[in-house]
């Protein structure tokens, strides 16, 4: 995954230490330096019933982004993108 203005390879890593329902299902980690950049939660769409991952990313370079994980265009089903709407 990457951000168009700030290319960054990140990984969604299952949160093996999740102990409470409100804790994230995933940690978002920078593949470059291993820093944690955010978290993700499994959600189910009320309108379609489909499952998705809701994420929150935060870094000094871009502030905080809230979005959803989706399959990236192309043939590789393992590649994902984050769809988000800018605050401004």
C-alpha positions as a Markdown table, in Angstrom:
| # | Residue | x | y | z |
|---|---|---|---|---|
| 1 | Unk | 0.0 | 0.0 | 0.0 |
| 2 | Unk | 1.1 | 3.5 | -0.5 |
| 3 | Unk | -0.1 | 7.1 | -0.5 |
| 4 | Unk | 0.1 | 9.0 | -3.8 |
| 5 | Unk | 2.0 | 12.0 | -2.3 |
| 6 | Unk | 4.0 | 9.9 | 0.1 |
| 7 | Unk | 4.8 | 6.4 | -1.3 |
| 8 | Unk | 5.1 | 4.0 | 1.6 |
| 9 | Unk | 5.1 | 0.3 | 1.7 |
| 10 | Unk | 3.1 | -0.8 | 4.7 |
| 11 | Unk | 1.9 | -4.1 | 6.1 |
| 12 | Unk | -1.4 | -5.0 | 7.8 |
| 13 | Unk | -0.3 | -7.4 | 10.6 |
| 14 | Unk | -2.9 | -9.3 | 12.6 |
| 15 | Unk | -2.9 | -8.1 | 16.2 |
| 16 | Unk | -2.0 | -11.3 | 18.1 |
| 17 | Unk | -2.2 | -9.4 | 21.4 |
| 18 | Unk | -5.8 | -8.4 | 21.0 |
| 19 | Unk | -7.4 | -8.9 | 24.4 |
| 20 | Unk | -10.6 | -6.7 | 24.2 |
| 21 | Unk | -13.3 | -6.3 | 21.6 |
| 22 | Unk | -12.5 | -2.6 | 21.0 |
| 23 | Unk | -8.7 | -3.2 | 20.4 |
| 24 | Unk | -7.6 | -3.2 | 16.8 |
| 25 | Unk | -7.7 | -6.4 | 14.7 |
| 26 | Unk | -4.5 | -5.3 | 12.8 |
| 27 | Unk | -1.5 | -3.1 | 13.4 |
| 28 | Unk | -0.2 | -1.1 | 10.4 |
| 29 | Unk | 3.6 | -1.3 | 10.2 |
| 30 | Unk | 6.0 | 0.5 | 7.9 |
| 31 | Unk | 8.0 | -2.0 | 5.8 |
| 32 | Unk | 10.9 | 0.5 | 5.6 |
| 33 | Unk | 11.6 | 0.9 | 9.3 |
| 34 | Unk | 9.2 | -1.3 | 11.3 |
| 35 | Unk | 7.4 | 1.7 | 13.0 |
| 36 | Unk | 3.8 | 1.3 | 13.8 |
| 37 | Unk | 1.8 | 3.8 | 11.7 |
| 38 | Unk | -1.8 | 2.9 | 12.6 |
| 39 | Unk | -4.4 | 0.2 | 13.2 |
| 40 | Unk | -7.3 | -1.6 | 11.5 |
| 41 | Unk | -10.6 | -3.0 | 12.6 |
| 42 | Unk | -12.7 | -5.7 | 10.9 |
| 43 | Unk | -16.1 | -4.2 | 10.0 |
| 44 | Unk | -19.3 | -5.4 | 8.2 |
| 45 | Unk | -21.1 | -3.1 | 5.9 |
| 46 | Unk | -24.7 | -2.3 | 7.1 |
| 47 | Unk | -25.9 | -1.9 | 3.6 |
| 48 | Unk | -24.3 | -4.8 | 1.7 |
| 49 | Unk | -23.3 | -7.2 | 4.6 |
| 50 | Unk | -19.7 | -7.4 | 3.1 |
| 51 | Unk | -16.7 | -7.5 | 5.4 |
| 52 | Unk | -14.0 | -4.8 | 5.1 |
| 53 | Unk | -11.1 | -3.4 | 7.2 |
| 54 | Unk | -11.4 | 0.2 | 8.5 |
| 55 | Unk | -8.1 | 1.8 | 9.2 |
| 56 | Unk | -6.6 | 4.8 | 11.0 |
| 57 | Unk | -3.0 | 5.9 | 9.9 |
| 58 | Unk | -1.0 | 8.6 | 11.6 |
| 59 | Unk | 2.4 | 10.1 | 10.8 |
| 60 | Unk | 3.9 | 13.6 | 11.0 |
| 61 | Unk | 4.3 | 13.7 | 7.2 |
| 62 | Unk | 0.5 | 13.4 | 6.6 |
| 63 | Unk | -1.4 | 13.8 | 9.9 |
| 64 | Unk | -4.2 | 11.3 | 10.5 |
| 65 | Unk | -6.0 | 9.4 | 7.7 |
| 66 | Unk | -9.2 | 7.4 | 8.2 |
| 67 | Unk | -10.1 | 5.0 | 5.4 |
| 68 | Unk | -10.9 | 1.5 | 4.2 |
| 69 | Unk | -8.8 | -1.2 | 2.7 |
| 70 | Unk | -9.7 | -2.3 | -0.8 |
| 71 | Unk | -8.2 | -4.5 | -3.5 |
| 72 | Unk | -5.7 | -2.7 | -5.7 |
| 73 | Unk | -6.3 | -2.5 | -9.4 |
| 74 | Unk | -4.5 | -5.2 | -11.4 |
| 75 | Unk | -4.1 | -8.9 | -11.3 |
| 76 | Unk | -2.4 | -9.4 | -7.9 |
| 77 | Unk | -5.1 | -10.1 | -5.2 |
| 78 | Unk | -2.5 | -9.6 | -2.4 |
| 79 | Unk | -2.0 | -5.9 | -3.3 |
| 80 | Unk | -4.3 | -3.5 | -1.4 |
| 81 | Unk | -4.9 | 0.2 | -1.3 |
| 82 | Unk | -6.5 | 2.5 | 1.3 |
| 83 | Unk | -9.5 | 4.5 | 0.1 |
| 84 | Unk | -9.9 | 7.7 | 2.0 |
| 85 | Unk | -11.4 | 11.1 | 1.8 |
| 86 | Unk | -9.2 | 14.1 | 2.7 |
| 87 | Unk | -10.4 | 16.2 | 5.6 |
| 88 | Unk | -10.3 | 19.5 | 3.6 |
